Structures are given as C-alpha cells and as structure tokens.
Amino acid sequence: MARIIQSALLLLWAVAATGGAADKPDPAKWIEQAEAAYGSVPSYTAVVHKQQRVAGKLLPQETILLKFKKPFSLYMKWIKAPYQGSELLYVAGWNENKVRAHRGGLLRFITRNLDPRDPALMADNLRPVTDIGLGQLVKTVAVNVRTAINAGELGFSERGEETVYGRKTRILEVVFPNEYAGDHDGHRLVINQDVESKLLIRIRVYDQDNQLVENYGYEDLDLDARLADADFDPAHSDYRF
C-alpha cells in the first residue's frame, strides 16, 4: 500500500511540475492534424451556412447546397432566401476557368460566365466563390496560424466541447494581438473541429471590436458522397443552367 501511495504522489508531483503542459493544445500539431484529415477526403456534400459583414453591415445568412470534388470541382445551389434558386458551377480548367452562374427567381433564365472575382460575383462578398469549401477553410486557418507562430504573436486555446449540426466538436480559439490583426483574417477566430473526423466544420471570425465579420458552417456533411463528373456538368437534369 505504501508503494502505491508513493507512486500516486510521484505522478501528482510530475503533473504539477509541468503545470499540466501535456494537456495544452499544440497549434502546429493541431493544424497538421486538420490538414491531414481533409487530405483523406476526395469529395463531399454539405449544406453551407454563410454570413459576412461587408462595408460595416452584417448581411443575412445564406444557406447553400454544396457539392465538391477534388482537385477543384464546385457546385452550389442557394436553397433559402435571400438568393433561393441561384446556382453556380466552377471546375478548374473548364469554361476558361470561369464561373457559370444564374440568379433565382425571374432572373433564373439568364446564365452568365464570369471570372471568380468579377464585380457581379464579388458584390456583397468578402471572398471569391473559389474560396468556399472545407479545403479553403483549413488552408486559410493554417496560413494565419503559421504566420502568427513564426512571428511569436499567437494566442491559442481550447474552449471545451460543443455540439454543432449534430456533431460533437472541440472549440479552438485563435487570437492575434490588436496591433497585428490587420496582417491576419481577423482578430479572433473561433473554430469548431469535428471530434470524429478531425475536420474543421465551422469558423467564426471577429474583429478588434468583437464584431462578427465572417461565419461559415458545414451542416449535413457527407464524406462518403461518390460524386462523378456528371455532378459538375451544366447539363445535369437537376440543374437549371
């Protein structure tokens, strides 16, 4: 019994001596894990929830059906107001690398081919449509985190767990000092990482005044979606291009 007590005391002393350092998340390893998780996903479907603050105004949330297949084939259909019925198709190397798109409602019969950064597409948007998707999310976070790590200006912490879209997630908070926030995509990032798949499924970006600037979430995520080239063909029977 004395030996057991002695071993327990030694274990407690070791934990106290390290200040629980083993439990502290390592941002470099964490982002590598998230990148590896996405690297194993060839295609997926999801319902994307997107909200942005443009020119100081927080715009209404958009709800979009998304199909994505690597290396970069993208189909989007807005399934709720304000842009319900709009569709967009982009396949790298196809259509002169232009987006094929149409609005919903009375404008649904007018299909246009536009550069991803065309003003018509960038209106009320902070990012081009080619920046949507799980891959772009983890890429953006990785660039910001590694830049901050190299500069020694990163605040990184775990904020417990939360159920998001029916999935158990870890909450990670990334904070950049106010004086460096302009060098990153915001002052504070709140990220939900799916515990099972290790994918990043939601991100909220806040500015120095703690105002929400960007919010992207991926609901009904199907990682087993077997998407084919036909899913990115404008002649698809379910599409209205």
C-alpha angles and dihedrals in degrees: 000000000000090000091052092050090048091052091049091050091050090052092050090048091052092052092047092048092056093043089232089297091154089066095053113103116244107222094204093052092040095057091045088055092050091049091049091050092054091043090066094055113092096180141347146174127222145157107248123210110201131180130166140179108228123183089350095307123111105225126213118275116265122214115206137178106225131196118185132179127177138277086033122307115143134185123177132182123181106226100182137038140309092047101013113166096022116132135195133188128188129169119175109246094013128103091013087298090294129139117245109211147154135187124240127247119029092351095057092103093060110084119184136189110219140170109255089246096045111137089240089062097036094054107116090002132108094197137032118257089251087070092066123102142062092282094054090046094056091041092054093047092047093052092049095044095047093045090053093045091053091049093046093236105111127122110195128174143154116240102192129259134313135180109238122181089344093306127114108239141181115231114225122185122203117191129187121195113260092245090057100037091099089063091059138048092270142326099270132021121196109196131187115208118195106240094214103043098025088225121140104243103171137025131182119192121202131189129223090279091054091249117149108249103169134011124181126171134174115215129180089020111191111193092175095060108135100210120184134194088267089067088065098043115110088217091065109134092233094054130081104209 
